[in-house]
Amino acid sequence: MLPTDTIRSLARRLYDARKTRTQLRHFSKEHPGMTIEDGYSIQREWVKLEMADGRSVKGRKIGLTSRAMQQASQITEPDFAPLMDDMFFATGSDIPFERFIAPRVEVEVAFVLRSPLKGPGVTIFDVLRATEYVTPALEIIDARIEQFDRETKAPRKVFDTIADFAANAGIVVGGLPVKPNAVDLRWVGAMLYKNAVIEETGLAAAVLNHPAIGVAWLANKIAPYDESLNAGDIILGGSFTRPTNAGRGDVLHADYGPLGSISFRFI
């Protein structure tokens, strides 16, 4: 484990990087002994800084849910991070590009909880019972820590990504909310367009075979820290498409078929 002072210092650097839109180099290069637990410790300290500014946690995101992404990151399980209240945007919004450094967009479904989930032992069936509704969602991911080192071009390690709020920066919720038993969530599909051109398509089954499995994993994963998922929380289940790069002026539109659509524009 990194020393407490180092954890706090790295969290402050991320907090500042988000505000100034200045990318940082890899913490894992600076601290070769860094671990996954260090990444989560940095993340928790960063949350404290955001909450001191009056921000609040509205839910969580789950990332690295596909087998391909886990193999690329050399891990065997997903990661997670908080969703802060200032990361939410309405569908149809013009979103200021200045909020981000190098945004990319992923296609997901979000679970809105009616009742809390506290591990250990949470199952997919517990998740479905606790869910008020499931709704389409787009996640805007970002890189306060460089995705690739500016000199060596080496990719960042999973420790860096975890520390960096698991890359999350924004969420747009829209479309048609449905009860979790109203559709087979594995077969929820979407087409992601950028400027009227299809960039990605996918099915929610790519998320651990069923997106609710990730929510159960998360509830059990945070239980040792005496944390739980709360009633009213919004949980992003994980992307079922590759990230799509986006820039100022781009219009993103996700068509979920029977579950409606989501659109926004970077200005």
RASULNOR-V447234 format. One record per residue. PHI is phi as a letter, one per 30 degrees, with the letter a starting at -180 (* if undefined). PSI is psi as a letter, one per 40 degrees, with the letter a starting at -180 (none if undefined). Layout:
# RASULNOR-V447234
((PHI:PSI) (PHI:PSI))
This chain:
# RASULNOR-V447234
((*:h) (d:i) (e:i) (e:d) (d:d) (d:d) (e:d) (d:d) (d:d) (d:d) (d:d) (d:d) (d:d) (d:d) (e:d) (d:d) (d:d) (d:d) (d:d) (c:e) (h:f) (c:h) (d:i) (c:i) (d:i) (d:h) (d:d) (d:d) (d:d) (d:d) (b:g) (e:d) (d:e) (d:i) (b:i) (d:d) (d:d) (d:d) (e:d) (d:d) (d:d) (d:d) (e:d) (d:d) (d:d) (d:d) (e:d) (e:d) (d:d) (d:d) (d:d) (d:d) (d:e) (j:e) (d:i) (b:i) (c:h) (c:e) (l:a) (b:i) (c:i) (c:h) (b:i) (h:f) (c:e) (d:i) (d:d) (d:d) (d:d) (d:d) (d:d) (d:d) (c:e) (h:f) (b:i) (c:e) (b:i) (d:i) (b:i) (a:i) (a:i) (d:i) (c:h) (d:i) (d:d) (d:e) (c:e) (c:h) (b:i) (d:i) (d:i) (i:e) (d:i) (c:h) (c:h) (d:h) (d:d) (d:e) (d:e) (b:i) (c:d) (b:g) (d:i) (b:i) (b:h) (b:i) (c:h) (b:i) (b:i) (c:i) (c:h) (c:h) (d:h) (c:d) (b:i) (d:i) (b:h) (b:h) (d:i) (d:i) (i:e) (d:h) (c:i) (e:d) (d:d) (d:d) (d:d) (d:d) (d:d) (d:e) (d:h) (d:d) (a:i) (c:i) (b:i) (e:i) (a:i) (c:h) (c:h) (c:h) (c:i) (b:i) (b:g) (d:d) (c:h) (e:h) (d:d) (b:h) (e:h) (d:d) (c:d) (d:e) (i:e) (d:i) (d:i) (d:i) (c:i) (d:d) (d:d) (d:d) (d:d) (d:d) (e:d) (d:f) (h:f) (h:f) (i:e) (d:i) (b:d) (a:i) (b:h) (b:h) (c:h) (a:a) (i:a) (c:h) (d:h) (b:i) (d:i) (d:d) (c:e) (d:d) (b:i) (d:h) (d:d) (d:d) (c:e) (d:h) (b:i) (a:i) (c:h) (c:h) (c:i) (b:h) (h:f) (i:e) (c:h) (d:h) (c:d) (b:i) (b:i) (a:i) (c:i) (d:e) (d:d) (d:e) (d:g) (h:f) (i:e) (a:h) (d:d) (d:d) (d:d) (d:d) (d:d) (d:d) (e:d) (d:d) (e:d) (d:d) (d:d) (d:e) (e:d) (d:e) (c:e) (h:f) (c:i) (b:i) (d:h) (c:i) (e:h) (j:e) (d:i) (c:h) (c:h) (d:h) (d:e) (k:i) (d:i) (c:f) (b:i) (d:i) (d:i) (c:h) (d:i) (b:i) (b:i) (e:h) (j:e) (d:i) (c:h) (c:h) (b:h) (c:h) (c:h) (c:e) (i:b) (e:e) (c:e) (i:a) (b:i) (b:i) (b:i) (a:i) (b:h) (d:h) (b:none))
